[in-house]
Amino acid sequence: MHSSLNEAVQESFGQDASVEWSEPVSGGDINEAYHLLLTGGEEVFLKLNARAEENFFPAEAYGLKCMKESGANVPEVLAVGKLTDGTGYLLLSYVRSASRKSDYWVSLGHMLGSMHRADTSKFTGGNGYGLNKDNYIGATRQINKPKAGWIEFFRGNRLATQMKMADHYFDKEDKRRCRRILDHLEDFLIEPEFPSLLHGDLWSGNVMVDSQGEPMLIDPAVYVGHHEADLAMTQLFGGFASAFYEAYHEVVPREPGYADRREIYNLYHLLNHLNLFGRSYIVSVRRILKRYS
């Protein structure tokens, strides 16, 4: 493995670079990850994946770039490529977490709100919702082909895709409920006042503390959509303080009826978890299917 680490570093920094020290980093379900100390004292973070599709790490690198251009604090992308054995790699700046600043949650709320208010036209070619590249939500490919309307995009590119993948988990009644939700999605969702660049996978594990004690966003699954989709996922598994939501809504006002829409947005993530991790998520999926059908 040490030779693979050296190869990635040398591809990025030249043949004189080498790994002085390495430590595996846990926490991910998909990739191998390492904290590396290089010759000369630089610290970097390396992700490896031998099984991912060719554009897996380029898509993540692009997502980080999009978020940075929209005002978010993200790790620096140093290099992305492929080793001689076909293993993909992504090399990032290493971020040594400090203690959270006292206004950490306020800063996160303001940062996300500002990212959601930033111009999105360059990410979709000016065509509404989606992204000019496909990417991944976990290990699942996200089809981001832009659509003019948000509800049209969320129906076809998000819910319908995941429902089709999960078909073998569903009984007859589940399938009927899926069809009804897709057919009547306009009854449950609204078109946003403005399009937003979304993180796309915004659970607490994808927010970290940087070396200055400030919030930093990692592991994106970006696309342009309704800002409520990001907000909903922060509430799916919890872990965000009330100060975050108060600060966020100083930048992005609350829209009436959000509580009635939240679980439709989280149905996408629960379907993805069902498809990735198996039947343990079917109860949560069925609860939402029943609520909206």
Backbone torsions as a table, in degrees:
resi	resn	phi	psi	omega
1	MET	NA	-34.3	-178.8
2	HIS	-59.8	-34.5	178.9
3	SER	-65.9	-37.2	177.5
4	SER	-65.4	-40.1	178.2
5	LEU	-62.7	-44.4	178.6
6	ASN	-63.4	-40.7	-179.4
7	GLU	-61.1	-44.8	179.5
8	ALA	-62.0	-42.7	-179.5
9	VAL	-65.8	-42.8	-178.3
10	GLN	-70.2	-33.2	174.9
11	GLU	-61.8	-30.6	-174.8
12	SER	-93.8	-38.1	-172.2
13	PHE	-115.1	-3.5	-179.3
14	GLY	103.7	164.2	-173.1
15	GLN	-67.5	-17.7	179.2
16	ASP	-80.5	-12.5	-179.5
17	ALA	-80.9	148.9	176.5
18	SER	-156.7	163.7	-179.7
19	VAL	-90.8	119.5	176.9
20	GLU	-84.1	-31.8	-173.6
21	TRP	-158.7	143.3	179.0
22	SER	-141.2	150.1	178.1
23	GLU	-142.8	125.3	175.9
24	PRO	-62.3	144.1	177.9
25	VAL	-115.8	126.1	-178.9
26	SER	-91.5	171.6	173.9
27	GLY	123.1	-18.6	-179.6
28	GLY	-103.1	152.0	178.4
29	ASP	-94.0	-15.0	-166.8
30	ILE	-113.9	-44.2	-170.8
31	ASN	-108.4	158.3	161.6
32	GLU	-82.9	144.6	-178.1
33	ALA	-139.9	144.2	-175.9
34	TYR	-141.0	140.6	167.2
35	HIS	-93.8	122.5	-175.9
36	LEU	-118.6	141.1	168.1
37	LEU	-108.5	123.6	-175.4
38	LEU	-98.7	162.2	171.1
39	THR	-54.3	129.0	-177.0
40	GLY	99.4	-9.3	172.4
41	GLY	98.0	-2.6	179.9
42	GLU	-73.9	139.2	175.9
43	GLU	-105.6	135.3	-180.0
44	VAL	-137.0	165.6	178.9
45	PHE	-118.8	126.6	-175.4
46	LEU	-120.2	130.5	171.5
47	LYS	-109.9	138.5	177.3
48	LEU	-127.9	144.5	174.2
49	ASN	-152.4	115.3	-177.9
50	ALA	-85.6	-13.1	-173.0
51	ARG	-110.4	-11.0	-174.5
52	ALA	-72.9	157.9	174.9
53	GLU	-64.7	160.0	-171.1
54	GLU	-59.0	-33.8	-176.5
55	ASN	-95.1	13.2	-176.2
56	PHE	-60.0	-57.1	-179.2
57	PHE	-74.2	-36.5	172.3
58	PRO	-57.2	-35.3	177.7
59	ALA	-66.3	-40.3	177.8
60	GLU	-65.7	-42.8	178.7
61	ALA	-60.7	-40.9	179.0
62	TYR	-65.6	-39.9	177.8
63	GLY	-61.4	-41.3	176.6
64	LEU	-63.2	-40.2	178.3
65	LYS	-62.3	-44.7	179.4
66	CYS	-60.5	-44.6	-178.9
67	MET	-66.3	-40.5	178.6
68	LYS	-61.9	-43.4	179.5
69	GLU	-65.6	-20.8	180.0
70	SER	-97.2	8.9	172.0
71	GLY	100.8	6.2	-178.8
72	ALA	-87.3	152.1	173.8
73	ASN	-87.6	116.9	-176.4
74	VAL	-137.8	161.2	173.9
75	PRO	-63.8	153.3	177.3
76	GLU	-80.5	131.4	174.4
77	VAL	-81.7	120.4	179.8
78	LEU	-94.8	-38.2	-179.2
79	ALA	-167.7	153.8	174.0
80	VAL	-142.8	138.5	-177.3
81	GLY	-176.6	-159.0	-176.5
82	LYS	-138.1	137.7	177.3
83	LEU	-80.6	169.6	-177.1
84	THR	-63.0	-25.4	178.6
85	ASP	-87.1	4.9	178.9
86	GLY	93.7	-6.3	179.3
87	THR	-67.5	129.3	176.1
88	GLY	-81.2	150.5	178.1
89	TYR	-142.2	153.1	174.2
90	LEU	-134.2	124.9	-178.3
91	LEU	-110.9	123.6	-176.3
92	LEU	-124.1	160.3	169.8
93	SER	-59.8	143.7	176.8
94	TYR	-86.9	130.3	-177.7
95	VAL	-112.8	114.0	177.9
96	ARG	-90.8	111.1	-173.9
97	SER	-66.7	137.9	172.2
98	ALA	-103.1	-178.5	173.6
99	SER	-71.4	146.2	179.0
100	ARG	-62.0	138.1	170.9
101	LYS	-67.7	160.7	-176.2
102	SER	-63.6	-28.1	-179.9
103	ASP	-102.0	25.7	-175.7
104	TYR	-53.6	-49.9	-175.7
105	TRP	-69.4	-34.2	175.2
106	VAL	-64.9	-43.9	179.0
107	SER	-61.5	-41.2	178.9
108	LEU	-64.4	-43.3	178.8
109	GLY	-61.7	-43.8	178.9
110	HIS	-67.0	-40.5	-179.3
111	MET	-63.8	-47.4	-179.6
112	LEU	-65.0	-41.5	178.3
113	GLY	-60.6	-42.7	178.5
114	SER	-65.7	-39.9	176.6
115	MET	-61.6	-41.0	-180.0
116	HIS	-68.9	-23.1	179.9
117	ARG	-92.9	-6.7	-176.9
118	ALA	-71.2	155.9	179.3
119	ASP	-63.0	136.9	-176.2
120	THR	-116.1	-0.7	-170.0
121	SER	-59.3	-34.3	-177.5
122	LYS	-72.4	-15.9	-178.5
123	PHE	-88.0	-13.1	-177.5
124	THR	-126.7	5.9	-173.8
125	GLY	68.0	23.4	-179.2
126	GLY	79.0	7.3	-173.9
127	ASN	-106.5	68.3	166.8
128	GLY	68.0	-109.0	-165.7
129	TYR	-126.0	142.5	-177.2
130	GLY	127.4	-141.2	-179.7
131	LEU	-164.0	154.5	179.9
132	ASN	-79.3	3.6	174.6
133	LYS	-142.1	148.2	168.8
134	ASP	-77.6	158.5	176.9
135	ASN	-150.1	-151.7	-171.3
136	TYR	-138.1	142.8	170.8
137	ILE	-112.2	102.0	-165.7
138	GLY	66.0	-126.6	177.5
139	ALA	-95.5	-0.2	-176.0
140	THR	-91.1	131.2	178.6
141	ARG	-68.3	133.2	174.4
142	GLN	-102.5	122.9	175.8
143	ILE	-87.2	116.7	-171.0
144	ASN	-111.4	14.4	-177.7
145	LYS	-49.9	121.1	-173.4
146	PRO	-61.0	145.5	175.0
147	LYS	-128.9	151.5	-176.9
148	ALA	-67.8	-34.6	-177.6
149	GLY	-110.1	145.6	179.9
150	TRP	-66.7	-46.9	-177.8
151	ILE	-63.7	-40.2	176.0
152	GLU	-59.7	-43.6	179.3
153	PHE	-64.4	-48.1	-175.7
154	PHE	-66.6	-34.3	177.4
155	ARG	-65.4	-54.6	-171.7
156	GLY	-81.5	-40.5	-173.1
157	ASN	-92.8	-11.9	-178.4
158	ARG	-120.5	-73.3	-173.4
159	LEU	-65.1	-50.2	-175.5
160	ALA	-61.6	-38.6	179.6
161	THR	-63.1	-47.3	-179.3
162	GLN	-69.4	-37.7	178.2
163	MET	-62.8	-40.2	177.7
164	LYS	-63.1	-42.1	178.4
165	MET	-64.2	-32.3	-175.8
166	ALA	-91.4	5.7	-171.9
167	ASP	-52.7	-37.8	-176.3
168	HIS	-71.3	-12.3	175.7
169	TYR	-87.5	-14.2	-169.7
170	PHE	-95.0	142.4	169.2
171	ASP	-90.7	-177.5	-175.4
172	LYS	-59.2	-41.7	-178.3
173	GLU	-68.8	-39.3	176.1
174	ASP	-57.1	-44.5	-177.5
175	LYS	-65.9	-38.4	177.1
176	ARG	-62.6	-42.8	-179.5
177	ARG	-66.1	-38.3	176.3
178	CYS	-60.2	-46.4	-179.5
179	ARG	-61.3	-41.2	-178.9
180	ARG	-64.9	-42.4	179.1
181	ILE	-62.1	-45.2	179.4
182	LEU	-63.5	-41.3	-177.5
183	ASP	-70.3	-26.3	-174.5
184	HIS	-119.2	26.9	-174.8
185	LEU	-61.4	-30.1	176.8
186	GLU	-63.1	-20.3	177.7
187	ASP	-76.7	-18.7	-172.8
188	PHE	-110.2	-32.2	-176.8
189	LEU	-111.7	165.2	176.9
190	ILE	-126.9	155.6	172.0
191	GLU	-74.7	137.5	-178.3
192	PRO	-73.5	158.1	174.8
193	GLU	-69.6	-27.3	179.8
194	PHE	-152.6	147.4	176.2
195	PRO	-76.8	149.7	-178.5
196	SER	-130.4	140.6	167.6
197	LEU	-73.5	120.3	-179.1
198	LEU	-98.5	146.0	168.0
199	HIS	-61.8	-44.9	173.1
200	GLY	94.8	-19.0	-179.2
201	ASP	-146.2	53.1	-165.5
202	LEU	-90.8	71.0	168.5
203	TRP	-100.1	170.8	-171.1
204	SER	-63.0	-27.1	179.0
205	GLY	-69.4	-13.5	178.7
206	ASN	-103.4	17.7	170.3
207	VAL	-124.8	127.8	179.8
208	MET	-127.7	170.5	177.3
209	VAL	-98.4	129.4	-179.4
210	ASP	-85.9	-173.0	-174.5
211	SER	-70.0	-13.8	178.4
212	GLN	-101.5	4.6	-178.4
213	GLY	83.8	10.1	-179.2
214	GLU	-95.8	156.6	177.8
215	PRO	-72.4	144.7	179.1
216	MET	-136.2	136.5	179.4
217	LEU	-95.6	136.5	-179.4
218	ILE	-133.8	169.7	172.5
219	ASP	49.7	60.5	-175.6
220	PRO	-79.2	160.7	170.2
221	ALA	-135.5	56.9	-162.8
222	VAL	-68.3	151.6	167.2
223	TYR	-168.4	168.7	179.2
224	VAL	-93.8	126.2	-177.1
225	GLY	-158.0	-157.1	176.0
226	HIS	-84.7	130.3	-176.8
227	HIS	-56.6	-26.2	-179.0
228	GLU	-62.8	-24.4	-179.2
229	ALA	-65.3	-40.2	175.0
230	ASP	-67.0	-45.7	-177.6
231	LEU	-60.2	-40.4	-179.5
232	ALA	-61.2	-41.8	-177.4
233	MET	-68.1	-29.3	176.3
234	THR	-61.2	-22.5	-178.4
235	GLN	-99.2	-5.6	-177.9
236	LEU	-67.2	-47.7	-179.3
237	PHE	-112.2	-3.4	176.6
238	GLY	80.0	-169.0	176.0
239	GLY	101.0	1.3	-179.9
240	PHE	-111.2	132.4	-176.5
241	ALA	-74.0	156.7	179.4
242	SER	-60.2	-31.0	179.4
243	ALA	-61.9	-30.1	176.8
244	PHE	-62.1	-48.1	-177.3
245	TYR	-67.8	-39.6	178.5
246	GLU	-61.9	-43.6	-179.9
247	ALA	-69.2	-39.6	179.1
248	TYR	-58.5	-44.4	-176.0
249	HIS	-77.6	-5.0	166.9
250	GLU	-71.7	-24.9	-178.7
251	VAL	-99.8	-42.8	-178.9
252	VAL	-119.9	107.2	-177.1
253	PRO	-61.1	148.2	174.1
254	ARG	-62.2	142.2	174.4
255	GLU	-107.7	134.2	179.8
256	PRO	-56.5	139.7	176.1
257	GLY	89.4	2.0	-178.7
258	TYR	-55.0	-42.1	-177.5
259	ALA	-59.9	-28.8	178.1
260	ASP	-79.7	-18.0	-179.5
261	ARG	-97.5	-20.7	-169.7
262	ARG	-54.5	-45.2	-173.9
263	GLU	-73.2	-24.5	173.5
264	ILE	-63.9	-42.6	177.8
265	TYR	-64.6	-40.8	-179.1
266	ASN	-76.1	-16.5	173.2
267	LEU	-57.8	-37.4	178.0
268	TYR	-58.2	-46.7	-177.5
269	HIS	-70.5	-37.4	178.1
270	LEU	-68.7	-37.4	173.5
271	LEU	-62.4	-41.0	178.4
272	ASN	-64.0	-40.5	176.4
273	HIS	-64.7	-38.4	175.9
274	LEU	-59.9	-45.0	-178.7
275	ASN	-70.9	-31.1	-179.4
276	LEU	-85.1	-41.0	-167.3
277	PHE	-116.2	-8.3	170.9
278	GLY	103.8	-171.2	-164.8
279	ARG	-62.0	-15.5	-179.0
280	SER	-60.5	-18.2	-179.0
281	TYR	-95.1	-0.6	-175.1
282	ILE	-66.7	-33.3	-179.9
283	VAL	-63.2	-45.4	179.1
284	SER	-64.7	-39.9	178.3
285	VAL	-63.6	-46.8	-178.7
286	ARG	-63.5	-35.5	178.7
287	ARG	-59.0	-43.5	-179.6
288	ILE	-72.9	-40.0	177.3
289	LEU	-56.9	-42.7	-179.1
290	LYS	-67.4	-38.5	-177.6
291	ARG	-61.5	-37.9	-173.3
292	TYR	-102.3	12.3	180.0
293	SER	-134.9	NA	NA
